[in-house]
Amino acid sequence: MNNPSEVDASGNVTVRQGINSAQQTHQIPACFGRDNKLDRSRAGCVLPKP
């Protein structure tokens, strides 16, 4: 808490003490259908695939 960090694709962690961070979530609803189940293959879904 109060210590944001970032993890890159290689797993390297960068910590920047004393700053704030946020994530955009406005594109997440495109990944859900009428049944409210997560479907990463839906059109417009930009969540990474595992």
C-alpha positions in Angstrom: 0.0 0.0 0.0 1.2 3.5 -0.9 4.1 2.1 -2.8 3.2 1.5 -6.5 5.2 -0.9 -8.5 5.3 -2.1 -12.1 6.2 -5.6 -13.4 7.4 -5.9 -17.0 6.9 -8.8 -19.4 10.2 -10.3 -18.1 9.1 -10.2 -14.5 11.4 -7.2 -13.5 9.8 -5.1 -10.8 10.2 -1.4 -10.7 9.2 0.5 -7.5 8.8 4.2 -7.3 8.2 5.3 -3.8 6.0 8.2 -3.0 4.0 8.3 -6.3 0.4 7.5 -7.2 -0.8 5.1 -9.9 -4.0 4.1 -11.5 -5.3 1.7 -14.2 -7.8 2.3 -16.9 -10.7 -0.1 -16.8 -13.1 1.3 -19.4 -12.4 -1.5 -21.9 -13.0 -4.4 -19.6 -16.8 -4.6 -20.1 -16.3 -5.6 -23.7 -14.9 -8.9 -22.4 -18.2 -10.0 -20.8 -21.3 -11.3 -22.5 -25.0 -11.3 -21.4 -24.3 -14.1 -18.9 -21.5 -11.9 -17.3 -18.9 -14.6 -18.0 -15.4 -13.5 -18.9 -14.7 -14.2 -22.6 -11.4 -12.9 -23.8 -12.2 -13.8 -27.4 -15.1 -11.4 -27.7 -14.8 -8.6 -30.2 -13.3 -5.5 -28.6 -11.8 -7.3 -25.6 -8.2 -6.1 -25.1 -7.4 -8.1 -22.0 -4.2 -10.2 -22.5 -4.7 -13.9 -23.0 -3.0 -16.2 -20.5 
